[in-house]
Amino acid sequence: MFLSFNNTFSIYEPGIAYLKWALIGGAAKYEVYNADTNELMKTSDSSTTDWTNVTIKQGVTYNLVVKAIDANGEKIAIPVS
């Protein structure tokens, strides 16, 4: 099962959202997707565990998923706790 993990999503000011997640062992990079459209919105290296999105619209619900990817390009399964 692949899922988002230990995410926090906060809006501190209109139009700007901050997404943060926990480090996952073995991850070479992280990918942030729009869960509704499966659009890849951001790719970051393994040391980056946050993202600031300045293109959100007030009053719109955003469903985001962060996926951890290993050095072979495979998604890392995150155990459900």
Helices and strands as residue ranges (DSSP letters): E 8-13, E 16-20, E 29-34, E 39-45, E 50-53, E 64-69
